[in-house]
Amino acid sequence: MTDQTAGFLSVSQIRDEYTSLTRRKRVYGGILLIVFIAVMASGFRIADNRNAGSFFDGWHRILDYPTVVLSEAWEKIAEMPSHLVAFFPALVETINIAAASTLIGTIAGTFLALMSTRGMALWPSLIPLFRRISDICRAIPEIVIALVLIFVLGGGPVPAMIAIAIHTAGALGKLFSEVNENASLKPVEGLHSVGANWSQRMYLGVIPQVGPNYVSYALLRFEINIRASAILGFVGAGGLGYELRNAMSWGQGRYDEAAAIFILLFVTIVVVDQLSGLLRERLTHGSNKGARA
């Protein structure tokens, strides 16, 4: 064995080391899987014991409520068009809440993203602060923020809009900052060399690069916010969710109204999903085609 080959392992030694490493990974993975299953099983047992009734005793009745709702809606199918018209203003309110919160959250998220990206931040020393602000905004669920705001401001669409906008700002701030990491800083440096201020560098050097991705993520968030605004209606934040809570609280006799609200919400989400999907595809693929041309 020469001095040049003294420090190298043979092929069999490398194979044995790789086999040993793979075996250790499988053992560690199996142990983690067993621990995870044990924790989940114990947590489920604790939750099931604290419930008023056992899950295993009632799981076969899981379709009873939907069956009652659908049967009553079918019996009153002639009244369904009038219900759809009656609840359409609440649907418009829900969409308005989602649209306003998405717009405000997108603006705030853009600011947080730019201020937390190296090479773009106006105050580089405050990058960790803006990142923590973004983390806090998306870590707190919308319903928790809405409950606090409803206690302070009272019920209505305003607390829902503010709550969803705060969470949207945190979520989009994280997504936008990841998009910014892939943007080229050469236009920013060129604008800085000719005396452009920070806002001009961002508007002319960064936004044209990341704009399509920003809009794509904002449209995706708009879909999520429609569902969130409907859910917040259950805590008194207005919109279609508030009407759905009232219809479900009355029980039998108004289940046809609950079915109409479900139909409105389902159709709206499907339509918005299709339209935003087409817009996102046009923004991403259209911009790529334009660049190739």
PABABA-977742 format. One line per field, with one value per residue: residue number from 1; y, x, z of N, C-alpha, C in turn. Coordinates in steps of 0.02 Angstrom, whole numbers, plus 32768, in hexadecimal, padded with zeros to 4 digits. Layout:
! residues N
resi (NUM:...) .
n.py (Y:...) .
n.px (X:...) .
n.pz (Z:...) .
ca.py (Y:...) .
ca.px (X:...) .
ca.pz (Z:...) .
c.py (Y:...) .
c.px (X:...) .
c.pz (Z:...) .
***
This chain:
! residues 293
resi (1:2:3:4:5:6:7:8:9:10:11:12:13:14:15:16:17:18:19:20:21:22:23:24:25:26:27:28:29:30:31:32:33:34:35:36:37:38:39:40:41:42:43:44:45:46:47:48:49:50:51:52:53:54:55:56:57:58:59:60:61:62:63:64:65:66:67:68:69:70:71:72:73:74:75:76:77:78:79:80:81:82:83:84:85:86:87:88:89:90:91:92:93:94:95:96:97:98:99:100:101:102:103:104:105:106:107:108:109:110:111:112:113:114:115:116:117:118:119:120:121:122:123:124:125:126:127:128:129:130:131:132:133:134:135:136:137:138:139:140:141:142:143:144:145:146:147:148:149:150:151:152:153:154:155:156:157:158:159:160:161:162:163:164:165:166:167:168:169:170:171:172:173:174:175:176:177:178:179:180:181:182:183:184:185:186:187:188:189:190:191:192:193:194:195:196:197:198:199:200:201:202:203:204:205:206:207:208:209:210:211:212:213:214:215:216:217:218:219:220:221:222:223:224:225:226:227:228:229:230:231:232:233:234:235:236:237:238:239:240:241:242:243:244:245:246:247:248:249:250:251:252:253:254:255:256:257:258:259:260:261:262:263:264:265:266:267:268:269:270:271:272:273:274:275:276:277:278:279:280:281:282:283:284:285:286:287:288:289:290:291:292:293) .
n.py (7FC4:806A:8111:816B:8126:8100:8145:812E:80D5:802B:7FDE:7F7E:7FA2:8020:7FF9:7FAD:8010:8063:800A:7FF3:8075:8089:8026:8055:80CC:8098:8055:80C0:8109:80AD:80A7:812B:812D:80CF:8110:8182:814A:8112:8186:81C9:8169:8164:81E9:81EF:8195:81D7:824D:8211:81D7:8247:827D:8295:8228:8189:8179:8105:80D4:812A:813E:8100:814C:81B9:81EB:8211:8296:82E1:8298:82B8:8342:8347:82FF:8350:83C3:8390:8377:83F8:842E:8486:8501:8522:857A:85FA:8600:8602:867F:86CF:86C0:86EE:8777:8766:8711:8766:87C0:876B:8750:87D2:87EA:878C:87BB:883F:8826:87D7:8832:8895:8843:8816:888A:88AC:8835:883A:88A7:8874:8808:8845:888E:882C:87E7:87C3:8836:8880:88BF:8954:8978:891D:88EA:88D3:8864:87E3:880A:882D:87B2:8766:87A9:8787:86FD:86F8:872F:86CE:8661:8669:8633:8663:8663:8674:86F6:8739:8721:876A:87EB:87F9:8800:887B:88D6:88B1:884E:8826:884A:888D:8866:87E3:87FC:8841:87DE:8775:87BA:87D4:8752:872C:8787:8759:86D6:86EC:873F:86E7:868F:86EA:871A:86A9:86A1:8717:86F4:86B2:8713:877D:87E9:8843:88A8:88F9:8923:896A:89D3:8A10:8A40:8AAC:8B06:8AED:8AE8:8A81:8A54:8A67:8A0E:8994:8995:89A0:8945:88CC:88A6:8893:8817:87BC:87CE:877F:8704:8735:8761:86E8:869C:86F0:86E3:865D:8664:86B0:8655:8602:865E:8677:8602:860D:8684:865A:85FA:8649:868A:863C:8663:86DA:873A:8767:875E:86CE:8660:8684:8684:85FD:85C2:85EE:85AD:8526:8521:852D:84B3:8427:8451:84C2:8490:848B:850B:850A:84AD:84F5:855C:8513:84E8:8562:858C:8523:8528:85A7:859C:853C:8581:85F2:85B1:8576:85E8:8632:85D3:85CF:8652:8650:85F1:8633:86A1:8667:8607:8654:86C1:867D:8650:86CA:86F4:8694:86B1) .
n.px (802B:8022:8056:7FFA:7F82:7F6A:7F14:7E94:7DF7:7DCC:7D65:7D0F:7D0F:7CD3:7C55:7C2A:7C25:7BC1:7B54:7B47:7B29:7AAE:7A62:7A5F:7A17:799B:7978:7971:790B:78A2:7892:786C:77F3:77A8:77A2:775A:76DE:76B7:76A9:7642:75DB:75C9:75A5:752D:74DF:74D8:7493:741D:73EB:73CB:7362:72AE:726D:72A4:7314:7313:7298:7244:7269:7228:71BA:71DC:71AF:712F:7104:7124:70CB:704C:704A:7054:6FE2:6F7A:6F93:6F78:6EF0:6EC0:6EE2:6EAB:6EB2:6F36:6F72:6F46:6F85:700B:7012:6FF2:705F:70C7:70FA:7142:71A4:71E8:721A:7272:72D0:72FF:733D:73A5:73E8:740F:745F:74C2:74FD:7530:7582:75DC:7621:765C:76A4:76FD:774C:7784:77CB:782B:7871:78AC:7908:79AA:7A17:79B1:796E:7941:7971:79EB:7A16:79A1:7966:7952:78EE:787D:7867:7840:77CA:777D:7777:772B:76B2:767E:767B:7617:7572:74EA:746B:7482:74B7:7448:73E7:741A:7417:738F:7360:7394:736E:72ED:726C:7269:72A0:731C:7379:7394:73CF:7445:7484:749A:74EA:755D:7590:75A1:7604:7673:7681:7690:76FE:7765:7764:777C:77FB:7848:783D:7880:7902:792F:793A:7997:7A19:7A5E:7A1B:79EE:7A66:7A99:7A3B:7A4F:7ACF:7ABD:7A7C:79F9:7970:7937:78B1:78A1:7901:78CB:784E:7870:78D8:78C1:7836:7807:7844:7813:778C:7725:7727:7704:7680:7646:7651:7603:7584:756D:7568:74F5:748F:749A:7478:73F2:73B4:73E0:73A0:731C:731E:733C:72C5:727C:729E:7262:728C:724B:720C:71FE:7216:71E0:7157:714B:7168:70FA:7091:70B1:70AB:7025:6FF4:6F8F:6F1A:6F54:6FB9:6FBA:6FE0:7062:7099:708D:70E8:715E:7167:7176:71F2:7246:723E:7272:72F6:7328:731C:736D:73E6:73FE:7405:7470:74D2:74E1:750E:7587:75CE:75D9:7625:769F:76CA:76B2:7708:7781:777D:7780:77FE:784F:7830) .
n.pz (8000:7FD1:8000:7FCE:7FC5:8044:8099:8069:805E:803B:7FB9:7FEE:8075:806C:803D:80AB:810E:80DA:80D8:8162:818E:814B:8189:820D:81FC:81D6:824A:82A7:8269:8272:82FE:831A:82D4:831C:8399:8373:834B:83C4:8415:83CF:83DC:8468:8480:8438:8484:84FF:84D8:84AB:851F:8568:8524:8515:84E0:849E:8414:83C7:83E4:83A4:8320:82B6:82A3:825C:81E3:81FA:8215:819B:8148:817A:8162:80D4:80AF:80E0:8095:8017:8021:8026:7FAD:7F51:7F8C:7F87:7F20:7F4D:7FC9:7FA2:7F63:7FCF:8027:7FDC:7FEB:8065:8038:7FE0:803E:8082:801C:8008:8083:807B:8008:802C:809D:8063:800A:8063:80B2:8050:802C:80A9:80BC:8050:8076:80EF:80B9:8064:80C2:810D:80C2:8093:8046:8010:8075:80CA:8146:8176:81F2:8237:8203:8245:82A1:8250:8215:8284:82A3:8234:824A:82C2:8298:8240:8290:82F0:82F3:8285:82C0:8347:834D:831A:837D:83E9:83B0:8398:841A:843B:83D4:83B5:8361:82B0:8205:8206:8272:8242:81C6:81ED:823B:81DE:8183:81CF:81E6:8160:8138:817F:814A:80BE:80C4:80E7:8077:800E:8031:801B:7F91:7F71:7F90:7F20:7EC2:7E53:7E87:7E3D:7DEC:7E56:7E90:7E24:7E16:7E92:7E81:7E2D:7E79:7EA5:7F19:7FA7:7F95:7F0B:7EDC:7F04:7EC2:7E3A:7E27:7E6A:7E79:7DF0:7DD5:7E34:7E33:7DE8:7E32:7EB0:7E9A:7E78:7EF0:7F41:7F07:7F21:7FAB:7FB8:7F99:800A:806D:8056:8084:8108:8133:812F:8194:8204:8213:8268:82E8:82F7:829C:822D:8181:8112:8163:81DF:81C5:81A8:8223:826E:822A:823E:82C8:82E8:82C7:8291:8215:81E4:819C:8114:80F1:811F:80C7:804F:8067:8071:7FEC:7FA7:7FDD:7FB5:7F28:7F11:7F41:7EE8:7E6C:7E81:7E97:7E1A:7DC6:7E01:7DF2:7D66:7D51:7D9A:7D51:7CD7:7CFD:7D2A:7CC6:7C56:7C67:7C60:7BDC:7B9C:7BC1:7B83:7AFF) .
ca.py (8000:80A7:8149:818D:80FF:80EB:8166:811E:8096:7FFF:7FDB:7F55:7FCA:8053:7FD7:7F9A:804D:8079:7FDB:8001:80B4:807F:7FFF:8081:80F9:8073:8048:80FF:8119:8081:80BC:8169:811C:80AE:8144:81AC:8125:810C:81C7:81D5:813C:817A:8228:81E0:8176:820B:8277:81EB:81CE:8287:828F:827F:81E5:816B:817E:80C4:80C9:8157:814B:80E8:817E:81F4:8203:8220:82DD:82F2:8279:82E0:8383:833D:82EA:838B:83EE:8373:8380:843E:8442:84BE:853F:852B:85B8:8635:8600:8617:86C7:86F1:86BD:8708:87B0:874E:86F7:87A0:87D9:873E:875C:8813:87E2:8768:87E5:8877:880C:87C1:886D:88B2:8813:8813:88C6:88A4:87FE:8852:88D0:8848:87E0:886E:88A3:87F3:87C6:87E0:8857:88A9:88E0:8999:8977:88D7:88D4:88C2:882B:87B2:8825:8827:876B:8750:87C5:875C:86BD:8702:873C:8691:862D:8670:8624:869B:8661:8690:873E:8751:8720:87A4:8829:87FE:8817:88C2:88FE:8899:8823:8846:8836:88AF:883A:87AB:8816:884F:879F:8751:87E2:87C9:870F:872D:87AB:872D:869E:8704:8759:86AF:8678:871D:871D:8671:86B6:874B:86D6:869C:874C:8797:8829:886F:88E6:8923:8943:899C:8A0E:8A31:8A64:8AEA:8B33:8ADF:8ADB:8A3C:8A44:8A62:89CF:895C:8999:8996:890F:888D:8895:8874:87D2:8791:87E0:8747:86D6:8757:875F:86A2:868B:8718:86C4:861F:8678:86C7:8619:85ED:8690:866E:85CF:8627:86B4:8634:85DA:867C:869D:8615:8685:871B:876A:877A:8739:8691:8634:8698:8669:85B4:85B1:85F7:8579:84E7:8524:8523:846C:8412:8487:84F2:846E:849B:8548:84F6:848D:852A:857F:84E6:84E9:85A3:858D:84F3:8541:85E1:8585:851C:85B3:861A:8585:856F:8628:8642:85A4:85E7:868F:863E:85D0:8666:86CB:8643:85ED:868A:86E7:8654:8651:870B:86F8:866C:86D2) .
ca.px (8000:8049:8041:7FC1:7F45:7F65:7EDD:7E55:7DD6:7DC0:7D20:7CE9:7D06:7CA1:7C14:7C17:7C12:7B80:7B21:7B3E:7B06:7A68:7A41:7A53:79E1:795C:7968:795A:78CA:7870:7886:7844:77AF:7787:7793:7724:769F:76A4:7691:7601:75A9:75BB:7580:74E9:74BC:74CA:745D:73DF:73D1:73B1:7325:7270:7261:72DE:7316:7303:7250:721C:7283:71F9:7186:71FD:718A:70E9:70F5:711D:708F:7012:704D:7045:6F9D:6F4F:6F9D:6F55:6EA9:6EB0:6F0B:6E8B:6EC5:6F7E:6F86:6F3B:6FBA:704A:700E:6FF1:70A1:70FB:711D:7173:71DC:720E:723E:72AA:7302:731C:736B:73DF:740D:742F:7495:74F8:7520:7557:75B6:760F:764B:7685:76D2:7733:777A:77AA:77FA:7862:7898:78CC:7932:79ED:7A24:7977:7953:7954:7999:7A02:7A1C:795F:794B:7935:78B0:7847:7859:7819:7787:775B:7769:76F5:7673:7662:7677:75D8:753A:74BC:7432:7497:74BA:7404:73C4:7433:73FF:7347:7358:73A6:734A:72A9:7264:7265:72D4:735C:73A9:73A8:73FE:7485:74A2:74B3:7520:759A:75AA:75B7:7643:76A9:768A:76AD:7741:7793:7768:779B:7842:7869:7841:78B4:7944:7943:793E:79DA:7A27:7A84:79F5:79ED:7AA8:7AA0:7A13:7A6F:7B0B:7AA9:7A5E:79B2:7962:7924:7871:78AC:7926:789C:7819:788A:7909:78AD:77F1:77FE:785B:77EB:7745:76F8:7722:76DF:7638:7631:7647:75CC:7546:7564:7553:74B0:7465:749C:7457:73A9:73A1:73EC:736C:72DF:7326:7339:7280:7261:72AC:7241:72B0:7223:7215:71D9:721E:71B1:7116:714D:7163:70B5:7067:70C0:7099:6FDD:6FE5:6F60:6EEE:6F7B:6FF1:6FBA:7008:70A8:70AD:7095:7126:7194:716A:7194:7239:726A:7242:729E:733B:733B:7323:73A9:7420:740A:741B:74B3:7501:74EF:7537:75CA:75F0:75E9:765B:76DE:76DD:76B2:7745:77B8:777A:7797:7847:786F:7829) .
ca.pz (8000:7FCB:802B:7FB0:7FCF:808A:80BB:8047:806F:8003:7FA2:801E:80B1:805E:803B:80EF:8131:80BF:80F1:81A9:8194:8136:81BD:8246:81EA:81D8:8291:82C5:824C:8290:8343:8318:82BE:8355:83CA:8358:834E:840B:842C:83B0:83FA:84AD:847C:8423:84BC:8530:84BE:84A7:8563:8581:8500:8534:84C5:847F:83CB:83AA:83EC:837B:82DC:8283:829A:8242:81A9:820C:820D:8153:812B:818F:813E:808D:80A7:80E9:805C:7FDE:802C:801A:7F73:7F2E:7FAD:7F82:7EFD:7F77:7FFC:7F82:7F59:8011:8046:7FAF:8009:8095:8011:7FC9:8078:808E:7FE8:8015:80BB:8062:7FD9:804F:80C7:8037:7FF1:809A:80C4:801C:8033:80E5:80B1:8024:809F:811C:8092:804E:80FC:812D:8091:808E:8006:7FFE:80B0:80D5:8183:817B:8237:8251:81DF:8274:82BE:8220:820D:82BE:829B:8204:826C:82F2:8274:8223:82C3:8315:82C6:8279:82ED:8388:8344:8311:83BE:840F:8391:83A3:845F:843F:83A3:83AA:8327:826E:81D5:8210:8295:8217:8194:820C:824F:81A3:8166:81F7:81D6:811A:8134:8196:811C:807F:80D1:80E3:8032:7FE5:8040:7FF8:7F4B:7F6C:7F94:7EDD:7E95:7E47:7EA7:7E10:7DDE:7E93:7E96:7DEE:7E28:7ECA:7E69:7E0C:7EAA:7EB3:7F60:7FB5:7F75:7EC3:7ECE:7F0C:7E90:7DF7:7E22:7E8A:7E6B:7DAE:7DD6:7E61:7E2F:7DD7:7E6A:7EE4:7E89:7E7B:7F37:7F5B:7EF0:7F48:7FEE:7FB3:7FA0:8051:8096:804F:80B4:814C:8144:813D:81D6:8238:821E:829F:8327:82F7:8272:81F3:8143:8106:819D:8213:81B2:81AE:826A:8284:820C:825E:830F:82EF:82C1:825E:8201:81BE:817D:80CD:80EA:8127:8088:801D:8077:805D:7FA3:7F94:7FEF:7F8B:7EE3:7F12:7F47:7EA9:7E38:7E91:7E8E:7DD2:7DAA:7E19:7DD3:7D22:7D55:7DAF:7D19:7CA5:7D17:7D2E:7C84:7C26:7C6F:7C47:7B93:7B85:7BC9:7B4E:7ABF) .
c.py (803E:80DC:816B:8168:80EB:8108:8157:80DA:806C:7FFE:7FB4:7F7C:8001:8034:7FC5:7FD8:8066:804C:7FE8:8042:80AE:8058:802A:80B1:80D6:8065:8088:8113:80EE:8094:80FB:815B:80FB:80E1:8170:818A:811E:814E:81D6:81A9:8152:81BB:821D:81C1:81A9:8237:8252:81E0:820E:829D:8275:8238:81CA:8171:813C:80B5:80F3:8160:8134:8118:81BE:8213:8215:8268:82F1:82D4:82A1:8322:837A:8328:8324:83BB:83D3:837B:83C8:8459:847D:8501:854F:856A:85F7:8639:8618:8663:86EB:86F4:86D8:8747:879B:8731:8730:87BE:87AD:8748:879F:8810:87C1:8795:881D:885E:87F4:87FC:888C:8884:880F:8850:88C1:886C:8811:887B:88A4:881F:8809:8882:886A:87CB:87E9:87FB:8884:88D3:8927:899F:8930:88BE:88BE:8887:87F6:87C9:881C:87DE:8750:876C:879A:8719:86C2:870A:86FC:8659:862E:8663:8660:869D:867E:86DC:875B:8753:875B:87E5:8831:8816:8862:88ED:88EB:886F:8849:8831:8854:8883:8800:87C2:8822:880E:8779:8777:87D8:8785:870C:8750:877F:86F4:86B5:8722:8723:8697:86AA:8722:86E4:8680:86E9:872D:86C1:86D6:8764:87DD:8859:88AE:8915:8947:8978:89DB:8A34:8A59:8AA6:8B18:8B26:8AD1:8A94:8A29:8A3E:8A21:8993:895B:8989:8959:88CC:8878:8878:882B:87A4:879C:87A6:8714:86F4:8752:8718:868C:86B2:86FB:8683:862F:8692:868D:8603:861D:868D:8639:85E8:8659:8692:8613:860E:8695:8677:8636:86CB:874F:877B:874D:86F9:8660:8644:867E:861D:859E:85B8:85C0:8536:84E7:8518:84DA:845D:8448:84BC:84D2:847B:84DB:8538:84D6:84C2:8550:8554:84E7:852A:85A3:855E:850D:857C:85CC:8564:854F:85DC:85F0:857F:85B0:863A:8612:85B8:8625:867E:861C:8602:8691:86A6:862C:8623:86B4:86C0:8653:8693:8712:86D0:868E:870B) .
c.px (802C:8030:8003:7F7F:7F3B:7F28:7E99:7E3A:7DCD:7D75:7CF5:7CDD:7CD2:7C5B:7BFC:7C01:7BCD:7B48:7B13:7B18:7ABD:7A41:7A30:7A1A:799E:7947:794E:7916:7893:785F:785B:77FC:7787:7774:775A:76E0:7688:7689:764C:75CB:7597:7594:7538:74C1:74AA:7490:741B:73C1:73B3:7372:72E7:725D:729E:72DA:72FF:72B8:7227:7232:7252:71C0:71A1:71D6:7142:70D8:70F2:70DF:7051:7010:7038:6FFC:6F6C:6F56:6F78:6F09:6E93:6ED7:6EED:6E9F:6F10:6F92:6F7D:6F70:6FFC:704A:7012:7037:70D9:711D:7151:71B0:7208:7237:727B:72E2:7325:734F:73AC:7409:7432:7469:74CF:7520:754C:7590:75ED:763D:7679:76B8:770C:7765:77A4:77DE:7836:7890:78BD:78F7:7975:79F9:79EC:795F:796D:7980:79B1:7A07:79D9:793F:792F:78F4:7875:7836:7830:77D2:775E:7749:772E:76B3:7655:765D:7635:759E:750B:7484:7443:749A:7474:73DE:73DA:7417:73B4:7338:7365:7379:7301:72A6:725F:729F:7319:738D:73C0:73DB:7443:74A9:74BF:74ED:7561:75B9:75C4:75FA:767D:76B7:76AB:76F2:7775:779C:778C:77E7:7868:786F:7879:78FA:795D:7948:7986:79E1:7A4D:7A5C:79F3:7A2F:7AB2:7A78:7A32:7AAB:7AFA:7A81:7A14:79A9:7947:78E3:7879:78D1:78F7:7869:7833:78B8:78F1:7867:77E7:7814:782B:77A1:7717:76F0:76FB:7693:761E:7623:760D:7589:7539:754D:750B:747F:7461:7474:740B:7391:73AA:73B6:7329:72E3:7320:72F2:7261:726E:728F:7262:728A:722F:71EC:71DE:71EF:716C:7113:7147:711B:7088:7072:70AA:704E:6FCA:6FB3:6F2B:6F12:6FB9:6FF3:6FE2:7052:70C2:70B8:70D7:7162:719D:718B:71DF:7261:7273:7273:72E7:7353:7348:7363:73E8:7430:7424:7462:74E7:7513:751B:757F:75F1:7604:7623:769E:76F5:76DE:76F1:7781:77B9:7794:77E2:786B:7869:785A) .
c.pz (8000:7FFA:8010:7FBD:8018:80AC:809C:805D:8031:7FF1:7FD4:805F:80A7:805C:8080:8117:811A:80D8:813B:81B5:8181:816B:81FA:8238:81EE:8220:82B2:82AA:8268:82D8:8345:8303:82F7:838A:83B3:835E:8397:8426:8410:83D0:8441:84AD:8467:845D:84F1:8519:84BC:84EC:857E:855C:8525:851D:84A3:8433:83AB:83B2:83BC:8333:82A6:8278:827A:8207:81BA:8200:81C4:8133:813C:8169:80F5:8083:80B0:80AF:801E:7FE4:801C:7FDE:7F4E:7F4C:7FA5:7F5A:7F27:7FAF:7FDF:7F77:7F9C:8030:8018:7FCB:803D:8072:7FF8:8002:8087:805B:7FF3:804F:80A3:8034:7FFD:807A:809D:801D:8028:80AE:8090:8020:8070:80DC:8083:804B:80CD:80F5:807C:8088:811E:80FD:808C:8048:7FF0:8038:80B6:8113:818F:81C3:8256:822C:820F:8293:828F:8212:8247:82BC:826B:8223:829B:82CF:8258:8256:82E9:82E5:82BF:82AB:8331:8383:833E:8353:83E9:83F3:8399:83EA:8464:8413:839B:836B:82E7:8242:81E3:8238:826A:81E3:81B1:821F:8214:8183:818D:81E7:818E:8113:814A:8165:80DA:8089:80CD:809B:8006:7FF2:8020:7FAD:7F42:7F6D:7F4F:7EAB:7E8E:7E66:7E79:7DFD:7E1A:7E9B:7E60:7DFD:7E62:7EB3:7E47:7E39:7EB9:7EFE:7F68:7F92:7F29:7EB1:7ED3:7ED3:7E4A:7DF0:7E3C:7E74:7E25:7DAC:7DFC:7E5A:7E1D:7E10:7EA4:7ED8:7E8D:7EC3:7F55:7F45:7F15:7F8F:7FEF:7FB9:7FE9:807C:808F:8080:80FC:8161:8152:8182:820D:8244:8258:82E3:8327:82CC:8232:81B7:8141:8141:81D5:8204:81B8:81F6:8283:8269:822E:82A7:8319:82E8:8289:8254:81D9:819F:8132:80C1:80F1:80E6:8052:8028:8063:8011:7F8B:7FA2:7FC3:7F45:7EDF:7F15:7F07:7E72:7E43:7E85:7E43:7DB3:7DC0:7DFC:7D8C:7D23:7D69:7D77:7CE3:7CBC:7D14:7CE8:7C4F:7C29:7C56:7BFB:7B78:7B8B:7B94:7B0A:7AB7) .
***
